[in-house]
Amino acid sequence: MHGSRISAGCCDGSADMKHLLDEPALRALARGCAVLGTGGGGDSRIGLLQAMQAVQEFGPTELVDLDELPSDVLIMPCGVIGAPTVAIEKIGNGNEGVVLRDHLEQITGRKIAALMPAEIGGSNGLLPACWAGRIGLPVVDADGMGRAFPEVPQVTMHLAGISPSPYLMTDERGNVIVLRPISGAWLERLARAAAVEFGGSAVAAEYAMTAEQARGATVRGTVSLAIKIGEAMAAAADPVAALIAATGGFTLVSGKVTDVERRTTKGFVRGSVVIEGLGDDAGRLLRLEVQNENLVALQQGTVRASVPDLISVLDSETADAIATERVRYGQRVTVIAMACDPIWRTPPGLQMAGPRAFGYDFDYAPVEELAGVDARLSSRHRCRRDEHRRRDPGPLRSGPRQGQGADHGGRDQRRHRGA
């Protein structure tokens, strides 16, 4: 799954230049993670506050490329499991990363050399930065999704055949659970039940692997990509156009939220959001199907975009992504869709995270085909996007990657990763 990588911060191309997740980088990272989170992954504003506190207490964390690490060192992917609606109120104590690191080292008999976000989306993309300074470890510039997905095994590590065992969970009280599942499907069932008992959310270390394994089992450069997206938004007079240019995205509708249906049950959020078009999009209605993340966008029964491609709801003025738990009636929003990492468009990737994996009775079609490339972009955003691209050409998405596929059979229930 190697791909083109985008350097973070103000790197000048020097191999010796350290990339630091300092306060400016974290602010940009939070905005980019929110966009890539497709409404899920947890509220990035909370993750940003925690990461900023960690920087103030321990200093900035180093961001490293996988090629900079010795091949045999151990990497600890980490993330939150549970409902985002719970995670915004159930705040961690900051020491969970130390607890997970210590237990994983005890179990494996090996030292952890770096942390990695299990998913780049939402606050999960910031979680390693919250812990790394306290632990004294760098953060790897990669993740297991290139976005956020609801279920625990919906990661590229699973597709590459990395073992899900051991899986460690802890909470702000210091409770610790160690799971040794026989498959990704069993991991989801057991971890979901445990997260509910933890109070609706918990933090976890999962799919531990060597740097050599990670080079072929992750989506690389995604932390840098999120930072670049956030920087593009902050520097632009028109943040929405800048974001579309930066991601190669497509506008689905610009309008007002007119209906929100949302419920928290069994460790995840289900619901739907209806957006009524305004201006050039007047008379159009777009419905988003939500299961922690925005999974499907429908217009009069026609699929406009679906998983595994990314669907994000943006504030129409600032372009800040709005998490599913923060969507409210009356918000002026722009909904965009972006192409997923190529690994998710392979047969194993679609079996794991395509629309049928979530119980929808239709096959996946790439967003660029559904959008008719530029044909369905609103004229306003198309002109603004093209003007921005003339000033700053080229999307920031990583290039194609290749990886091994693994069967995800045996999963017949729609359980979800959560924040």
Secondary structure, DSSP 8 states (H G I E B T S, - for coil): --------TT--S-TT--EEE-HHHHHHHHHHHHHHTTT-SS-HHHHHHHHHHHHHHH--EEEE-GGGS-TT-EEEEEEEEE-HHHHTTS---S-HHHHHHHHHHHHHSS-EEEEEES--SGGGGTHHHHHHHHHT--EESEESSSS--SSTT-SHHHHTT----SEEEE-TT--EEEE--SSHHHHHHHHHHHHHHTTSEEEEE---EEHHHHHTTSEETHHHHHHHHHHHHHH-SSHHHHHHHHHT-EEEEEEEEEEEEEEEETTEEEEEEEEEE-GGGTT-EEEEEEESSEEEEEETTEEEEETTSEEEEEETTT--B--GGG--TT-EEEEEEE---GGGGSHHHHHHHSGGGGT-SS----HHHHTTTTTTS-HHHHHHHHHHHHHS-S--------------TT--S----B-
